[in-house]
Amino acid sequence: MGILYDYFIATTDDEAAQIIDWGAGPGHPPEGQPPKEHVEGGIDPAVQLGTLEAILTGRPYEQVSSRPRHADLIAPNEESDTEQWVVTVSDDFVTLMADASDDQFAAAAPPWSQTEEFWGAADPIELEQIMRGLRDIAQRAREQRRHLYCWMSL
């Protein structure tokens, strides 16, 4: 069993952190609450998204990953022994994805598929589909003036 990654929209870090109590992620709220707008990403928000951003922007990965809100843990706290986490997605990444074109995705997919995190064997076409899903939710987050987060479960 691998790690599940769902990217979702929330207004604040506190609101996003509450997803940790939902058990099955942002698409499965407790009774009486609506699900969060989300997309299943299948992509790690720290290294894999950071690598994608580095490829799309031409910036070094170290610069991308050191910015504020790049996969910052907001739930649970670091002392918790849960197998679920919620992290931030940087607003810069949201802007980048919201503005990206299909041509940019087509150009980025082959080098991204060859990175170490994909063991050099990811399918570029599948990665383009993932990028389009991330673009769609990034556009909605920006339109709503909200933030993007990632819920992860082991």
Beta strands, then each sheet from edge to edge (+ up, - down):
strand 1: 4-10
strand 2: 38-40
strand 3: 73-75
strand 4: 84-89
strand 5: 147-153
sheet 1: 2+ 1- 5+ 4- 3+
end
